[in-house]
Amino acid sequence: MPSNESGIVESLRTYRAEEGLTLVELADRLGVTYRSLISYYYRKRRPSPGVGFRIEESTNGRVSMRDFYPSDT
C-alpha cells in the first residue's frame, strides 16, 4: 500500500468520530457496504476511483479522493 495509507485511515476515523457515526452508519452515508468500508478502514484495499469520488462528495471533501489516489510526483 502507498505510504499515505495511514492518512486515509485517519481521515475516515476522524470523519466518523466528528460525525458520531458507527461503522454501519458511515458505510450507509458513503454508499458502500459495511464489508467494503472495513476493507478501506483496515487498509486491506483501496476504493475504486468512482467510489473514492463518491466518498469525497459524501464527506464534503473532508475525506479526499487524493487521500486514496495521490499523484506520483
C-alpha positions in Angstrom: 0.0 0.0 0.0 1.1 3.6 -0.6 2.9 5.5 2.2 0.0 7.8 2.7 -2.3 4.9 3.6 -2.4 5.8 7.3 -3.6 9.3 6.3 -6.6 7.7 4.5 -7.5 5.7 7.6 -7.0 8.7 9.9 -9.3 10.8 7.6 -12.0 8.2 7.8 -11.6 7.7 11.5 -11.6 11.5 12.1 -14.7 12.0 10.0 -16.5 9.1 11.7 -15.6 10.4 15.2 -16.6 14.0 14.4 -19.9 12.9 12.9 -20.6 10.5 15.8 -21.3 7.6 13.4 -21.0 3.9 13.8 -19.2 2.0 11.0 -22.5 0.8 9.7 -23.9 4.4 9.6 -20.7 5.6 7.9 -20.9 2.9 5.3 -24.5 3.9 4.6 -23.6 7.5 4.3 -20.8 6.8 1.9 -22.9 4.4 -0.2 -20.7 1.4 0.3 -21.2 -1.9 2.0 -20.0 -2.4 5.6 -17.6 -5.0 4.4 -16.1 -2.6 1.8 -15.7 0.1 4.4 -14.0 -2.3 6.7 -11.5 -3.2 4.0 -10.7 0.5 3.5 -10.7 1.3 7.2 -8.2 -1.5 7.9 -6.1 -0.9 4.8 -6.9 -4.2 3.1 -7.7 -2.4 -0.2 -8.5 1.0 -1.7 -11.8 2.0 -3.2 -12.2 2.3 -6.9 -11.8 5.9 -8.3 -15.6 6.1 -8.6 -16.2 5.1 -5.0 -13.4 7.4 -3.9 -15.1 10.3 -5.6 -18.4 9.4 -4.0 -16.7 9.2 -0.6 -15.2 12.7 -1.2 -18.6 14.1 -2.2 -20.4 12.4 0.8 -17.9 13.8 3.3 -17.9 17.3 1.7 -14.2 16.9 0.9 -13.2 16.0 4.5 -12.0 12.6 3.1 -10.4 13.4 -0.2 -10.0 11.2 -3.2 -6.4 12.4 -3.3 -6.0 10.6 0.0 -6.8 7.4 -1.9 -5.1 8.2 -5.2 -2.2 10.7 -4.7 -0.2 11.9 -7.7 3.1 10.2 -8.4 5.1 13.3 -8.1 
